[in-house]
């Protein structure tokens, strides 16, 4: 994947890809770094950021912002756009290439079905004017 994208293959970059592949949700560079350290790797945080940046520029990885922090996710090889949950950060890839008014969406933010269901279950029942349920 790296070589096909024109990126020099190094052990650190392969390890970064391995960490990203192990996660369904996007992860921060700090999380990638911590997991590399847990695996006995010696890549510094700067090396992790450089690897993520080069992979993002090559289209192997996509960078998102979740809760004010940059997070990264391994992407599929086919041109696609992302549906991103604002609540939990879950990402779904869509391969439709819909163009609306000359724009192709790269990221569409909303709420996933799981978070929507949690929100509905957590919402208090509405009370009528007498304090009774309608």
N, C-alpha and C positions, 0 to 999 in steps of 0.2 A: 504494500500500500504506500509506504513512504517512498520507495524507489520510483514507483509509477507516478508519483506526484512531483518528482524531481528533488526530493529531500534526501540528504545523506542519511543512510541508515546507521544509527549508533545504538549501543546498548541502552543508554538512558532514554532515548526516544521510544524504543521498543517497550521499555518498562512503563513509560507514561501511557502509551497506547493500551498496554495490558490493564493498567488501573482503570482507564476510561471504559474499556470493554466490560469490566466487571460491574459497572453501575448502570442502572436503568435511568436514574435521574442525573441531571448535570451536576458536576462537582467542581469545587473551587480549586485553584492552584495549590492552596495551602493543604487541602485534603489530599490531593494527589501526592504532594511532597511528603506529608505525614505517612501515607501508606507505603511510599517508596522506602522511607526510613524504617518502618516496621518490617519491611521485607529484607532489610539489611543493605539497601542501596545507599550510595554515597552522593547522589545527585543533589546539588544545592537548589534552593528555591529559585534562584535566578535562572538556572539551567531548565527547571520545570517551566517557568514562564516563557523562556525562549522557545522551548519545544512546542508548547501550546500555541504560541504566536505563529510559528512557522507552519504548524499543522492547520491552524485556522485560516491562514492566508492561502494555503493549498486546497482548502475545502474538505479536508479529512475530518476536521473538528469544527464544531460551531460554538461560538461564544454567545452567551445570554447574560442578561442581568436579572438576578432574582434576589429580592430583599436587599437591594442596594449593592450587591456583590457580583463580580464577574464569575460566571460558572461555565463549565465546558462539557461538551457531549460529543462522543464519537458519532459521526454521521454516515448514512448509507451512501453508496457510490452514485446513485441516480439523482438527477436534479430534482429538488423537492422544496417544500416549505414546511414550516414548523407551527404546530398548534401548541401553545405554552399556557399551562395553568398558572394564574397569578397567585393562587393560594399555596399549592404544594410544590410547584416548579416542574411537575411532570411534563414531558414533551412527547408529542406524537408527530411523526413525519407523514406528510401527505405528498404524494407524487403527482397529483393533478397539477397541470401547469396553467391554471386559470389566470387569465389576464383581465383585469377590470379597469376600464378607463385608461388603458395603456400601462398599468402597473401589475407586476407579478409580486404577490405577497411573499415575503421571506419569513416573517414571524407574525402570527396572529395570536393575541393574548385573550384569554377568557378564563372560564372555570371548568375544570374537568367534571365528569359525571360523579365521581366519588366525592369530591369536595362539595359539589352541589347537593348531593344526597345528605351529607353530613350537616350542611347548612339548614336544609329543610327539617331534619330531625331535631336539630338544636334550637330551632326557632320556637319561642313560646306561643301558645295558642292565643289568638286575639280574644279580648274580652269585650262583651257588649257594654252598653252604658250603665247597666245595673251591676256590673262586675261578674255577670254570667257569661258563659261561653255562647256565642251566637248560634 
